[in-house]
Amino acid sequence: MASHSLTLPSSSPTFAPFSSHQILPPSLSTVRFPRPINTKPNHHSLRCSVSIEKEVPETERPFTFLRDSDDDSTHSSSTSVRARFEAMIRAAQDSVCEAIEAVESGPKFKEDVWSRPGGGGGISRVLQDGNVFEKAGVNVSVVYGVMPPEAYRAAKGSASSDQKPGPVPFFAAGVSSVLHPKNPFAPTLHFNYRYFETDAPKDVPGAPRQWWFGGGTDFTPAYIFEDDVKHFHTIQKQACDKFDPSFYPRFKKWCDDYFYIKEMLLKFSTECANSVVPAYIPIVEKRKDMEFTEQHKAWQQLRRGRYVEFNLVYDRGTTFGLKTGGRIESILVSLPLSARWEYDHKPEEGTEEWKLLDACINPKEWI
């Protein structure tokens, strides 16, 4: 999907980059966290079921979605990684929604709060048919669940074939957003930042607890404006440079096998989440009132068709959510209100539409 990607660290505590994005849809600028390096690629992990309780609607936002019954002080304390990450993603949701509503000058987000009987929950916010955005969704979730043995073996990678651990409790928290502007000259944006833990299987005493951070930011235009792409990359580079000047070039080239402590990753996730608004909103402000033709709109709809294809067929988060009993309304909020498909459509060489695809197939350095 991308001609340029920036890979960020993850894991428990070593890490490796995700595989590169598909050509469809084009995403010219990507900040992307990887999976843990000690996890061998195993696609049938998505085919494993996960035990997650049905959500219950709530009328008010709770102070926290963390369980009161967490008897481990490292989890329940306000200074724990779980608590600090929840605070970060909820603050990120607020800042992005406030920025979007400021651009909209009137329309507001609809909010749904939900919880699960065994602990956890989330806040889903959606704005549809606005002045600037056709659809904008910004969700946070904090969930607990139990992975079956197959999912644990797939995730662990190094488990021997004769090892048969029991169900593995897990904790996951994250913020996820997809923003679809009306104007075809304003790019779509997707970002998500997440934290994941697995406890040791109850019948495998002494097995280590595993954790990792993940996520990224994808910038997906229908038309290329080089100054927009440079702006987006520059803001992401500034976020990386606050930790190490080598992060941006390293992660962009799919670096792996580096070691970083948990505290560093939490702060890095926070910085990357905070970079979303300054990286994206100025571009929308610049492009939202540009005049466009029916041809421009039709091309945007075709690219959105490819976006839907990628999201439903290839995106790991969407596929995992659909196959594991996740909240459907929150999962599908990433889809645009409208899209278009044409058989074997190819833009004429040399056109602006062709230049977009060429930039995706033949990567370049933007800054």
TIMAR-148573 format. One line per 10 residues: number of its first residue (from 1); for each residue x, z, y of N, C-alpha, C. Coordinates in steps of 0.05 Angstrom, whole numbers. Example, Ala and Ser with C-alpha at 12.3 -4.5 7.8 and 13.67 -1.06 7.14 Angstrom:
# TIMAR-148573
1	264/156/-114/246/156/-90/264/156/-66; 257/142/-45/273/143/-21/258/157/1
END
This chain:
# TIMAR-148573
1	16/0/-24/0/0/0/17/0/25; 41/11/23/56/14/48/81/-2/48; 88/-11/72/114/-24/75/135/-3/83; 125/19/94/144/40/102/132/67/94; 148/83/81/139/109/73/160/130/78; 152/154/85/170/176/90/164/197/70; 182/204/52/177/222/31/188/250/38; 171/270/34/179/297/41/181/314/16; 194/338/18/200/354/-6/177/368/-17; 180/376/-43/160/393/-56/172/407/-80
11	157/425/-92/160/435/-119/168/463/-122; 178/469/-145/182/497/-153/209/503/-165; 231/501/-151/234/492/-123/247/465/-119; 253/450/-141/264/423/-137/242/403/-133; 249/379/-125/228/359/-119/239/331/-121; 220/312/-122/226/284/-124/204/268/-111; 209/244/-102/189/229/-87/167/217/-104; 144/213/-92/122/197/-104/132/169/-108; 118/154/-126/123/126/-128/113/112/-102; 124/89/-96/117/75/-71/88/67/-72
21	76/64/-48/47/57/-46/43/28/-53; 18/23/-61/9/-4/-67/9/-21/-42; 10/-47/-45/7/-65/-22/-21/-63/-11; -41/-55/-27/-68/-54/-18/-77/-25/-16; -88/-16/6/-88/-30/32/-62/-25/47; -56/-41/68/-31/-38/82/-30/-11/97; -9/3/94/-5/28/109/23/28/119; 27/19/144/53/13/154/71/37/158; 59/61/161/75/84/167/64/107/151; 80/118/133/71/139/116/90/162/114
31	80/186/117/95/210/111/83/220/85; 98/223/64/87/230/38/103/250/23; 90/272/14/104/291/-2/105/281/-31; 124/290/-47/126/282/-74/115/302/-94; 115/295/-120/109/313/-141/134/328/-149; 132/350/-164/155/365/-172/173/348/-191; 199/351/-188/217/335/-205/216/343/-234; 208/368/-239/207/377/-267/181/368/-280; 165/351/-267/141/340/-279/146/311/-286; 146/304/-311/150/276/-319/124/260/-314
41	126/236/-303/102/220/-298/85/218/-323; 60/224/-321/43/223/-345/14/218/-335; 6/193/-337/-20/185/-325/-44/198/-338; -41/206/-365/-65/217/-377/-71/246/-367; -55/256/-349/-61/282/-338/-88/281/-322; -95/257/-311/-120/254/-297/-144/253/-315; -139/249/-341/-161/247/-360/-168/275/-371; -153/295/-363/-158/322/-373/-179/336/-356; -198/350/-368/-218/364/-352/-207/390/-341; -219/398/-320/-211/423/-307/-236/440/-302
51	-234/465/-307/-257/483/-304/-259/492/-275; -279/482/-260/-283/490/-233/-313/496/-229; -320/519/-217/-347/527/-213/-361/509/-192; -388/508/-194/-404/493/-176/-404/507/-149; -403/491/-127/-403/503/-101/-430/513/-92; -430/533/-74/-455/545/-63/-454/543/-33; -475/532/-20/-476/529/9/-474/557/23; -460/558/45/-458/583/61/-467/577/89; -477/597/103/-487/594/130/-466/600/151; -444/615/144/-423/622/162/-396/617/149
61	-376/613/166/-349/611/156/-338/639/150; -327/643/127/-314/669/121/-287/671/135; -278/696/138/-251/700/149/-230/687/131; -234/689/105/-216/677/86/-231/669/61; -221/649/47/-233/640/21/-218/652/-2; -197/667/4/-181/680/-18/-197/701/-32; -192/705/-57/-207/726/-73/-200/754/-64; -220/771/-61/-215/799/-56/-202/812/-81; -207/801/-104/-198/813/-129/-169/806/-135; -156/790/-119/-128/785/-123/-112/811/-122
71	-103/820/-145/-89/846/-146/-59/843/-141; -50/819/-138/-22/814/-133/-18/814/-103; -3/834/-93/0/837/-64/12/813/-51; 27/797/-67/40/773/-55/19/752/-50; -5/754/-61/-27/735/-57/-46/745/-36; -53/771/-37/-74/781/-20/-64/789/8; -39/793/11/-28/800/38/-31/778/57; -36/785/83/-39/765/104/-13/750/108; 9/760/98/35/747/101/42/730/77; 25/729/56/31/714/32/30/684/38
81	42/668/21/42/639/25/14/629/23; -2/640/4/-30/631/2/-46/635/28; -43/659/39/-58/666/64/-48/650/87; -22/647/89/-10/633/112/-17/603/110; -17/592/86/-24/564/83/-54/559/90; -71/577/81/-99/575/88/-103/576/119; -89/594/132/-91/596/161/-81/570/174; -60/559/163/-49/534/175/-69/511/172; -80/507/148/-98/484/144/-124/487/160; -133/511/164/-157/515/180/-152/510/209
91	-128/518/218/-120/512/246/-116/482/250; -105/468/230/-101/439/232/-128/425/233; -148/434/217/-175/423/218/-187/426/245; -184/450/257/-195/454/284/-182/436/305; -156/434/304/-142/418/324/-148/388/322; -150/378/298/-157/350/294/-185/344/303; -204/362/295/-232/358/303/-236/359/333; -222/378/346/-223/381/375/-213/356/389; -191/344/378/-179/320/390/-198/296/386; -211/294/363/-229/272/358/-254/274/376
101	-265/298/379/-288/302/396/-282/297/425; -257/302/433/-249/296/461/-248/266/466; -239/251/446/-239/222/448/-267/211/448; -285/223/432/-312/214/429/-329/219/455; -323/240/470/-337/247/494/-367/249/490; -375/266/471/-404/270/466/-410/277/437; -407/258/418/-413/263/390/-396/286/379; -409/302/361/-396/325/350/-395/323/319; -378/338/307/-376/339/277/-400/355/266; -410/346/243/-428/362/227/-412/378/208
111	-418/404/205/-402/422/188/-418/433/165; -406/433/141/-417/446/117/-396/466/107; -405/490/102/-388/511/91/-398/517/63; -380/519/44/-387/524/16/-368/543/3; -377/556/-18/-360/574/-33/-366/571/-63; -350/585/-79/-354/585/-108/-356/614/-117; -374/620/-136/-378/648/-144/-353/663/-152; -334/649/-165/-310/662/-174/-288/664/-154; -294/655/-129/-274/656/-108/-267/628/-98; -259/626/-74/-252/601/-62/-275/588/-48
121	-270/565/-35/-290/550/-21/-278/531/-2; -294/522/18/-283/502/36/-301/497/60; -291/481/78/-306/472/102/-303/442/105; -326/428/104/-326/399/107/-338/392/134; -324/375/149/-334/366/175/-334/335/176; -356/324/184/-360/295/185/-373/287/211; -362/266/223/-374/253/247/-379/224/241; -404/215/243/-411/188/237/-424/174/261; -419/147/262/-431/130/283/-426/142/311; -401/149/316/-395/159/342/-390/136/362
131	-381/143/385/-374/123/405/-349/108/398; -330/122/386/-304/110/379/-300/108/349; -309/128/334/-304/128/305/-330/121/290; -327/103/272/-349/96/254/-354/120/235; -331/132/226/-333/155/208/-307/171/210; -309/197/213/-286/214/213/-292/239/197; -275/245/177/-279/268/161/-254/285/160; -257/311/163/-235/330/162/-243/354/145; -232/357/122/-240/378/103/-217/397/96; -225/422/91/-206/441/80/-218/453/55
141	-202/460/36/-212/473/12/-191/493/1; -201/514/-10/-184/535/-23/-198/541/-50; -187/532/-72/-201/533/-97/-184/546/-119; -198/559/-138/-186/570/-162/-198/555/-186; -183/552/-207/-194/539/-231/-177/545/-255; -183/533/-277/-168/537/-302/-163/509/-314; -137/504/-319/-129/479/-332/-129/482/-362; -139/463/-377/-137/464/-406/-109/459/-415; -102/464/-441/-75/460/-451/-64/432/-446; -81/412/-448/-71/384/-445/-61/380/-417
151	-76/390/-397/-68/387/-369/-42/402/-363; -40/426/-376/-15/442/-371/9/428/-383; 6/417/-407/29/403/-419/36/378/-403; 16/364/-393/22/340/-377/36/348/-351; 28/370/-339/40/378/-314/68/389/-318; 71/405/-340/97/418/-345/118/398/-353; 111/377/-368/129/356/-375/149/363/-397; 162/387/-394/183/394/-413/172/409/-437; 146/414/-438/135/429/-461/139/413/-487; 147/428/-508/151/415/-534/124/407/-546
161	125/389/-565/100/379/-577/86/400/-593; 101/420/-603/89/440/-620/80/465/-604; 85/465/-578/77/487/-561/48/482/-553; 31/503/-558/2/500/-552/-7/523/-535; -1/522/-509/-9/543/-491/-39/543/-487; -50/567/-480/-78/569/-474/-84/559/-446; -109/563/-438/-117/554/-411/-99/567/-389; -93/551/-369/-75/560/-347/-90/562/-321; -92/587/-310/-104/590/-283/-88/576/-262; -102/564/-242/-88/552/-220/-102/558/-194
171	-86/555/-172/-96/559/-145/-88/534/-129; -106/524/-112/-99/500/-96/-113/503/-69; -98/496/-48/-109/496/-20/-99/472/-6; -115/460/12/-106/437/26/-125/428/48; -115/412/66/-130/399/87/-128/369/82; -150/354/85/-150/326/80/-169/312/100; -160/289/110/-176/275/130/-172/245/129; -194/230/134/-193/201/138/-209/195/163; -197/179/181/-209/172/207/-212/142/209; -236/132/210/-242/103/212/-253/96/239
181	-237/85/257/-247/76/284/-265/51/281; -282/47/301/-298/23/302/-282/-2/309; -265/1/329/-250/-22/339/-229/-31/319; -229/-56/311/-210/-66/291/-181/-64/300; -176/-61/326/-149/-59/336/-138/-30/334; -156/-11/329/-148/17/326/-145/23/296; -123/34/288/-117/37/259/-132/61/246; -137/58/221/-147/81/205/-124/100/200; -131/126/198/-110/146/192/-120/163/169; -102/169/150/-107/188/129/-85/208/128
191	-91/234/124/-70/253/119/-81/275/101; -63/287/86/-70/311/71/-44/327/66; -48/354/68/-26/372/62/-37/394/44; -23/401/22/-33/418/2/-12/437/-10; -22/458/-22/-5/477/-36/-18/483/-63; -2/484/-85/-13/487/-112/4/507/-127; -10/524/-142/4/544/-159/-9/543/-187; 7/547/-207/-4/553/-234/8/579/-244; -9/595/-256/0/620/-268/9/614/-297; 23/633/-308/33/629/-336/9/630/-355
201	9/613/-376/-12/615/-396/-13/643/-409; -36/654/-414/-38/681/-424/-26/685/-451; -25/663/-467/-13/666/-494/16/656/-495; 29/652/-471/57/645/-470/71/665/-451; 75/690/-461/86/710/-443/114/703/-434; 119/708/-408/145/702/-397/148/675/-385; 127/658/-389/129/631/-378/128/633/-347; 144/616/-333/146/619/-304/121/609/-290; 115/622/-267/95/611/-249/107/587/-235; 91/566/-231/101/542/-218/85/538/-192
211	98/526/-172/85/521/-147/97/496/-134; 82/483/-117/93/461/-101/75/455/-77; 88/443/-57/74/433/-34/73/403/-36; 53/391/-24/51/362/-24/34/352/-1; 33/325/1/16/313/22/30/291/37; 18/283/59/29/261/75/10/251/95; 19/232/112/3/220/132/6/189/131; -16/175/128/-16/146/125/-29/133/150; -16/113/160/-25/99/184/-31/70/175; -57/62/176/-66/38/163/-80/19/183
221	-65/1/196/-77/-17/216/-89/-42/203; -107/-55/217/-116/-81/210/-100/-102/225; -89/-95/248/-72/-112/264/-47/-96/273; -25/-109/273/0/-95/280/6/-97/310; 10/-74/322/21/-71/349/47/-55/345; 69/-68/349/95/-56/342/99/-30/357; 90/-28/382/94/-3/397/78/20/385; 55/13/373/39/34/359/54/45/335; 65/26/319/79/35/295/104/51/302; 118/42/323/142/56/332/135/84/342
231	113/86/356/104/112/366/98/131/342; 84/121/322/76/137/299/101/147/285; 120/128/279/144/136/265/161/156/282; 161/152/308/177/170/325/167/199/324; 140/202/324/129/229/323/136/242/296; 134/226/274/140/237/248/170/244/246; 187/228/258/215/233/258/221/259/273; 208/263/295/212/287/311/205/312/295; 183/310/279/176/332/262/198/338/241; 209/317/229/230/320/210/256/331/222
241	262/321/246/287/328/259/288/358/267; 265/371/269/265/399/275/277/416/253; 278/404/229/289/418/206/316/407/197; 319/381/199/345/369/192/344/339/200; 363/330/216/363/302/225/365/282/202; 374/291/179/376/273/157/349/270/142; 329/287/148/304/286/133/290/259/135; 287/249/160/272/224/163/284/201/148; 310/194/151/321/171/136/321/176/106; 326/201/98/327/207/70/300/204/57
251	279/217/69/253/216/57/241/189/58; 247/174/79/236/147/82/247/129/60; 270/134/50/282/118/29/279/130/2; 258/146/-1/251/158/-27/274/175/-39; 284/193/-23/304/211/-33/292/230/-53; 309/240/-71/299/260/-90/323/278/-98; 317/297/-115/336/316/-126/349/333/-105; 333/342/-85/343/361/-66/330/388/-71; 342/409/-60/332/437/-65/325/450/-38; 300/460/-37/292/473/-12/275/498/-20
261	278/519/-5/264/544/-10/235/542/-2; 218/560/-13/189/559/-8/183/563/22; 197/581/35/191/586/63/196/561/80; 217/546/74/223/521/89/200/502/85; 190/499/61/169/479/55/143/487/69; 137/513/71/113/521/85/115/514/114; 138/519/127/141/513/155/141/483/159; 153/468/140/154/439/143/126/427/140; 110/437/122/82/428/119/67/433/145; 71/456/157/58/463/182/66/444/204
271	92/438/207/101/420/227/90/392/224; 89/382/199/79/355/194/49/354/200; 34/375/192/5/376/199/1/376/229; 18/390/243/15/392/272/22/366/286; 37/348/272/45/323/284/23/301/283; 1/307/269/-20/286/265/-32/278/291; -41/297/307/-55/291/332/-38/275/352; -13/285/358/3/269/377/12/242/366; 13/239/340/21/214/328/-1/193/329; -26/202/327/-48/184/324/-67/180/348
281	-74/202/360/-94/201/382/-86/183/405; -61/183/414/-53/164/436/-57/135/429; -54/128/403/-58/100/394/-88/93/396; -105/111/387/-134/107/388/-143/104/417; -133/121/434/-140/120/463/-132/93/474; -110/82/465/-100/56/476/-116/33/466; -126/34/441/-139/11/428/-169/12/427; -182/35/432/-211/38/427/-228/20/444; -219/12/468/-236/-4/486/-226/-33/488; -208/-41/470/-200/-69/470/-222/-87/461
291	-225/-110/474/-246/-129/466/-238/-142/440; -258/-147/422/-252/-160/397/-275/-179/390; -269/-198/372/-289/-218/364/-301/-211/336; -320/-227/328/-331/-224/301/-310/-229/280; -291/-247/285/-270/-253/266/-252/-228/263; -246/-215/285/-230/-190/283/-244/-169/266; -270/-166/271/-286/-146/257/-287/-153/227; -290/-179/221/-292/-187/193/-266/-181/178; -243/-184/191/-218/-178/179/-215/-148/174; -224/-132/194/-223/-103/190/-240/-95/166
301	-263/-108/162/-281/-102/140/-268/-110/113; -254/-132/113/-239/-140/88/-218/-120/82; -203/-111/102/-182/-91/96/-194/-64/87; -217/-58/98/-231/-33/88/-240/-36/60; -247/-61/52/-254/-65/24/-231/-58/6; -207/-66/14/-183/-60/-1/-177/-30/0; -184/-17/23/-180/12/25/-198/26/5; -222/17/3/-241/29/-17/-230/26/-45; -220/2/-51/-208/-4/-77/-186/16/-84; -167/19/-65/-145/37/-69/-155/66/-73
311	-173/74/-56/-182/101/-56/-196/109/-82; -213/91/-92/-228/98/-116/-213/92/-142; -195/73/-142/-181/65/-166/-154/78/-169; -139/79/-147/-111/87/-150/-104/115/-138; -119/124/-118/-112/149/-104/-114/172/-124; -93/187/-128/-92/209/-147/-112/231/-140; -113/238/-114/-130/260/-106/-160/254/-110; -168/229/-103/-196/221/-107/-203/220/-136; -186/208/-152/-191/206/-181/-193/233/-194; -174/251/-187/-174/278/-198/-200/292/-190
321	-208/290/-165/-232/304/-156/-257/294/-170; -259/267/-173/-283/255/-186/-285/263/-216; -262/267/-229/-262/273/-257/-261/302/-264; -261/319/-244/-258/348/-249/-280/365/-236; -302/353/-229/-324/368/-219/-322/377/-190; -306/363/-174/-303/369/-146/-328/363/-130; -328/373/-105/-352/368/-88/-353/339/-79; -372/324/-89/-374/295/-85/-375/288/-56; -391/302/-40/-394/295/-12/-367/297/3; -351/318/-5/-325/321/8/-305/300/-1
331	-307/292/-27/-288/273/-38/-293/245/-26; -318/237/-24/-324/210/-15/-326/207/15; -321/229/30/-321/227/59/-299/209/69; -279/203/51/-257/185/59/-265/156/61; -288/149/49/-296/121/49/-309/113/76; -304/88/85/-317/78/110/-347/74/106; -361/73/128/-390/68/127/-396/40/117; -378/21/123/-383/-7/115/-356/-20/108; -358/-40/90/-334/-55/81/-343/-82/72; -324/-99/66/-330/-127/58/-310/-136/36
341	-320/-152/17/-303/-164/-3/-308/-194/-4; -287/-209/-5/-288/-238/-9/-269/-246/-30; -277/-263/-48/-260/-271/-70/-235/-286/-61; -211/-275/-69/-186/-289/-65/-181/-297/-36; -188/-279/-18/-184/-286/11/-155/-285/18; -145/-306/32/-117/-308/41/-117/-317/70; -105/-301/88/-104/-310/116/-84/-333/120; -89/-349/139/-72/-372/145/-44/-363/154; -23/-375/144/4/-367/151/8/-370/181; 21/-349/193/27/-349/221/7/-335/238
351	-17/-329/227/-38/-315/242/-31/-285/244; -45/-271/262/-41/-242/264/-48/-228/238; -68/-238/224/-76/-226/199/-54/-230/178; -42/-253/178/-20/-259/159/4/-241/165; 9/-236/191/32/-219/199/29/-191/188; 4/-181/187/0/-155/176/9/-153/147; -1/-172/131/6/-172/103/36/-177/99; 48/-194/115/76/-199/113/93/-174/119; 84/-158/138/98/-133/144/96/-113/121; 74/-114/107/71/-96/84/88/-104/60
361	89/-130/56/105/-140/33/135/-140/38; 142/-144/63/171/-145/71/176/-122/91; 183/-98/81/187/-75/98/209/-79/119; 206/-64/141/225/-65/163/229/-37/174; 250/-33/188/254/-7/202/241/-9/229; 224/10/236/209/9/261/223/24/283; 240/43/277/254/58/298/283/61/290
END
